[in-house]
Amino acid sequence: MNHLAAVTTVALPANFGADLGKGIGAIALYAIVGLVLMLIGFYAIDWTTPGKLSDLVRTGKPNAVIVTASGILSMALIIVVAIFFSASDLTAGLITSVVYGLIGIVVQVLAVRVLEWVTRMNIGATIEKDEFAPASIVVAAAHIALGLIVAVAIS
């Protein structure tokens, strides 16, 4: 009796390598776009918030840390949704991600500043305090809430 071992051939699609390379390239490009938008978002928050946020965070001011972290998180939400809903074509997707991301950052910063003005919070004094101030949680919640609103508006 002749026993033949079963031979299984694993074949990849013809364009597997090219598609994989294109996917890796897209990840790298979207990561760069996301990083640049996050930096722009951080500097937009820093520029429009009284005090130098980066210095306040570096020196460990708890309220500055809370406000900055929530601002960065809200910017990330906007950027992630902008990337997720960008066009399927890589070039068009990168362009729409940048445009939606920049518009989202501007709207986010303006909306938070208006909210702070309406509530008459002195955010500059709050973020410079050495001790925790509950008002920083309100500002953080506003950042995240408005980031979610802008993100959903993009979709």
C-alpha positions in Angstrom: 0.0 0.0 0.0 1.4 3.3 -1.0 1.0 6.1 1.5 1.3 9.6 0.1 1.6 12.5 2.4 -1.0 15.2 1.9 0.7 18.2 0.5 -0.9 21.6 1.1 0.2 24.6 -0.8 -0.2 28.0 0.7 -0.5 30.6 -1.9 -0.7 34.3 -1.4 -2.6 36.6 -3.7 -0.5 37.9 -6.7 -0.4 41.4 -5.4 0.1 40.6 -1.7 3.6 42.2 -1.4 2.6 45.4 -3.2 -0.6 45.7 -1.2 1.3 45.1 2.1 3.9 47.7 1.1 1.1 50.2 0.2 -0.6 49.5 3.6 2.6 50.0 5.5 3.2 53.3 3.6 -0.3 54.4 4.4 0.2 53.7 8.1 3.4 55.7 8.1 1.9 58.6 6.2 -1.3 58.7 8.4 1.0 58.5 11.5 3.0 61.5 10.3 -0.2 63.5 9.5 -1.6 62.5 12.9 1.5 63.6 14.7 1.7 66.9 12.9 -1.9 67.6 13.6 -1.4 66.7 17.3 1.5 69.1 17.5 -0.6 71.8 15.8 -3.4 71.0 18.2 -1.2 71.2 21.3 0.3 74.5 20.2 -3.2 75.9 19.4 -4.3 75.0 23.0 -1.1 76.4 24.4 -1.3 79.6 22.4 -5.0 80.2 23.3 -4.7 79.3 27.0 -3.3 81.9 29.4 0.1 80.9 30.6 2.7 78.7 28.9 1.2 75.2 29.2 4.3 73.3 28.4 6.2 75.1 31.2 3.3 74.6 33.6 3.1 70.9 32.8 6.8 70.5 33.0 6.8 72.0 36.5 4.0 69.7 37.6 1.1 72.1 38.0 -1.8 69.6 38.3 -4.5 71.7 36.7 -2.3 72.5 33.7 -1.6 68.8 33.3 -5.4 68.0 33.5 -6.3 70.7 31.0 -3.4 69.8 28.6 -4.1 66.1 28.7 -7.8 66.6 28.0 -7.0 68.9 25.2 -4.6 66.4 23.6 -7.2 63.7 24.0 -9.9 65.8 22.4 -7.6 66.6 19.5 -6.8 62.9 19.1 -10.5 62.1 18.9 -10.9 64.7 16.1 -7.9 63.4 14.2 -8.8 59.7 14.5 -12.3 60.4 13.2 -10.9 62.6 10.4 -8.6 59.8 9.3 -11.3 57.1 9.7 -13.8 58.9 7.5 -11.2 60.1 5.0 -11.5 58.9 1.4 -10.4 55.4 0.4 -7.8 56.8 -2.1 -4.6 57.4 -0.1 -3.9 60.9 -1.5 -7.4 62.1 -1.1 -7.6 60.5 2.3 -4.5 62.3 3.5 -5.8 65.6 2.2 -9.2 65.2 3.8 -7.6 64.1 7.0 -5.5 67.2 7.1 -8.3 69.5 6.2 -10.8 68.0 8.6 -8.2 67.8 11.3 -7.2 71.4 11.0 -10.9 72.6 10.9 -11.6 70.4 13.9 -8.7 71.9 15.8 -9.8 75.4 15.1 -13.4 74.7 16.0 -12.3 72.9 19.2 -10.1 75.7 20.4 -12.7 78.4 19.7 -15.5 76.4 21.3 -13.5 75.8 24.5 -12.5 79.5 24.7 -16.2 80.6 24.2 -17.3 78.1 26.9 -14.7 79.5 29.3 -15.8 83.0 28.5 -19.5 82.2 29.1 -18.8 80.4 32.4 -16.5 83.3 33.4 -13.7 80.9 34.5 -10.3 82.4 35.0 -8.5 79.4 33.4 -5.1 81.2 33.6 -5.3 81.5 37.4 -6.6 77.9 37.6 -3.9 76.2 35.7 -1.1 78.1 37.5 -2.2 76.9 40.9 0.1 74.5 42.7 -2.9 72.6 44.2 -5.7 70.8 42.4 -8.6 73.1 41.4 -12.0 71.4 40.7 -12.6 73.9 37.9 -9.8 72.2 35.9 -12.1 69.1 35.6 -14.8 71.3 34.1 -12.4 72.6 31.5 -11.2 69.1 30.8 -14.7 67.8 30.4 -15.4 70.7 28.0 -12.4 69.8 26.0 -13.4 66.1 25.7 -17.1 66.8 25.1 -16.3 69.4 22.4 -13.8 67.0 20.9 -16.4 64.3 20.7 -18.9 66.8 19.1 -16.5 67.9 16.5 -15.4 64.3 15.8 -19.0 63.2 15.2 -19.6 66.3 13.0 -16.8 65.1 10.8 -18.4 61.7 10.3 
